[in-house]
Amino acid sequence: MNKQELAKALREYKSGTLSEKHIIQMLQNFSTERFDFAHIDHHRNLRKGFPEVIYCAGKTNEQIKAIAGAILKRNNILLATRATQDIYDYVRKEYPELLYFPPARIITTEKTLEPSKKSRRLVAVVSAGTSDIPVAEEAAITARALGCKVKTIYDVGVAGIHRLYEYLDELRKARVIIVVAGMEGALASVVGGLVDKPVIGVPTSVGYGSSFGGLTALFAMLNSCSAGMTVVNIDNGFGAGYAASLIAHSV
């Protein structure tokens, strides 16, 4: 249940078309649903505006299917991150309506990705290189799932910085800009110095030996002199997309 559905139920209770017993049953569903391996937070949609998201890495196929089923019983939207094709094939047998986006490693529903009517909530997702696209796609699909319009701009890193300038007008229309970069992570600072919008830097593990699995990009972004930029963890496209959505909805 989300805020709109609860408000509708309360109006119906006030008008006498919905019983007190029914309201109590609805509120009881906000409690945690317990499995041997998980506690499903069904209150999260009302509290946060979106159901609990499944992090698939480290979970068995059966666990993921059970959690997805519990969420889908009470919601018509679902988001599962870090999913493999094998996980998708397994869960889809029970829930054929699910979609899979291989580059982003995300399982979701078509309902989740329906275009938002509030198109002013534009989030731009920029990648430095083509190798950064999987993390950028995770950010883009997450932001879309959370009600944002998303513009993606890929492969415009500092090795050919003139490519970025072609998109400055589009970047300035966005409420939030996510910049995904590996190697030395410089693109986030460049973008942050060109726009007056919040910039979220996402360091990736793309790079040769001295990139240290993304640590070089992470440290570079954390030490950026571009004011107004914030940074999420290495390869955390989901975290960036979620944060961008919160910002876009609040301004």
N, C-alpha and C positions, 0 to 999 in steps of 0.2 A: 504494500500500500504506500502511495505517495501522499504528499500534502493535499493535492487537489481531490483525491479520492476520499481522504478523511474528512475534508471540509464538506464534500457532497453528502457523505454519510451523516454528518452532524446536522446538516440542514434537513435531511429527510427525517432524522430522529425528532428534531424540533417541530416539524410539521405533522408528526404522528404517523408517517408512512413507514418508519423503521422502528422496530421494537428495541427496548432497552437490552433485552437478551442478545439480540443480534450485535449491538454495539459492543457489549462485553466480550462476545466471541471474537469480534474483529480485533479488539485491543489485546486479547490474550495471544493472538498470533504474533504480536510484537516480541514475544519472548524468544530466547535462543532455542533453536532446534538442535538437539544433541545427537551426534553419532559417536561411535567408539573412537573415531579419529578426528572429529571436527565439531565445532559449535557454530552453527550458521546464524549469523546476525540478521534476522529479518526486520529489525527496527532501523537498519541503516538507510534504507530508501527514504523513510520519513525524516530521519535525522540529517542525512547528508545530501539527499536529492537523487541518489543513485544506489541500486542494490550492491551488495557485497561483490567484489571482483575476485575471480578465482586466479590465483597464481599457481600454474600447473606444474612447474618444475619441482621435482622431489615427491610428487604425489603419484599414486598408481592410477591406471585408467579407470578402475572401478571406483576409487575415491572421487575422482573428478566427475564421473557420471552421476554419482549419488549427490554430490554438492550441487551440480548443475540442475539436477532434477528438483531438488529442494527449492532452489531459487526460482526456477521456471514455474513452479506450482503457484507462486504468489506474485510473479512479475512476468511481463511479456518481453522483457529485455534481459540480456545477459552479456557479460564480457569476461573472457578468460584469456589470460596472457601467458606468454612463454609456452605455448602449446605446439606440439609436433603434429605432423600429418597422421602418425599412428594414433595419437590421442583423439584427433578429430574423427578419424574413420571409426574408432571404437564408440565414441559418444554419439555420433550421428546416427548410428543404427537405432538408438532409442529416441533421438530427437532430430529427425530429418530436416527440420526447419533451420538448423544451425548453418552458419557460413564460416569459411576459413580463409584467412589471408596469410599465405605462406611467408612473404617477406617480413611481415610484422609479427608473425607467430601468434596471431590472435584468433580466437573463436568467438563469434558473436551471432546475433540474430539480425534479420533484415529490419525488424522494427527498431532495433537499437540505432541503426544508422539512417533512419528516415531524416531527410533534410530538415533542419531547424527553420521554423518560420521567422525566428529572430535573427536575421542575417547580419545584423549589426555586430554580432558577437564573432568577429572574424579573427581567426588565429592563423598566422603564417608560420609554416614549418620549413626551415632552410637547412639544407645539408651542404657541408663543405665538399664532399666527394661522393661518387656513386657507391663506394663501399660503406658509406654511412647511412645509406637509404633504409636498411632494415630497422635500425633504431628510430630513424625519422618517421617511418611508416607506423611504428608502434605509437609514437607520439600523435601522429595525425589521426589515426583511427580512434585512439582514446579520446581526443578532443572532440571528434565528430560524435562519438557515442554519448558524450556529456553535453550535447546540444549546441556545439559551435559549428560555424561555417569554417572550412579549412582551405587554405591556399598552400600548395606545396611548391617549393622552388629548390631544385636539386642540382648538385655539382657546380657550385659557384664559389669555390674556396679561394684562398689567397694566392695560390699558384697562378691564377688568372683572374685577379680581382676585378678586372673590367667587366666580367660577366655579371657580377652582382649589381653594378650600377644600372643595368637595364631594368631592374625590378624595384628600384627605390620607391617609385610612386605607389606600387602595389604594397610594399612593406609598410609604408606610412599610413595606409588605410587600415591596417590591422590594429586590433586592440592589444594583442600580445604577439611577440615573435619568439619562436623556439629555434635555436641555432644548434645544429648537431654537427660535431666536428671531432675527428681523431687527429692523428699525427701530433702537431704542436698546439692544436686547438685555437688558433688565432682568429678564426672567422667570427667567433662570438664577440670578441672585443671590437672588431671592425664594425659589425652591425650595430653594436651598442653605441658606438661613437657617431652613427649616422642618423639615428632615429630618436624620437621623443616618446617611445613606447617601452613598456617593460620587456626586457629580453631575458629569456631563460636559456642558459647554456647547458648543453648535454654533451659531456665528453664521451667519446667512444673508445673502444679497445682496438681500433684500427691503427696500424702503424708498425714500424720496424722495431728492433730490439730496444732502443733507448726510449721508446714510447711507454715501456713498462706496463703494457696491458691497459693503457688509458690514463695512467697516473700523470704522465707529462701533460696531457691535455687538461686533466682535472686541475692540476696545480696552476697551469697557465690561466685557466678561466677564473679560479679563485683569486688570483693575483691581478686580475684585470683592472685597468684604470678607467674603464668605461663605466660611468656612474649609472645606477639603475639596473644593473645586471645581477641576476642571481643564478645559482648553479645547482644542478641535481647530481646524483651519483653517476658513476660510469655506466653507460649503456641503458640508463633508466629513462627510456622514452615514455613509458607509462606514467612515471612520476611527473615528467614535464608536461605531458598532455593533460593530466588531472589538474596540476597547478595552474596551467594556462586557462583552463575552463573556469576555475574559481575566480581568477582575475577578470576574465572576460565578462562573467556574469555579474560582477560587482561594480563595474565602471560604466 
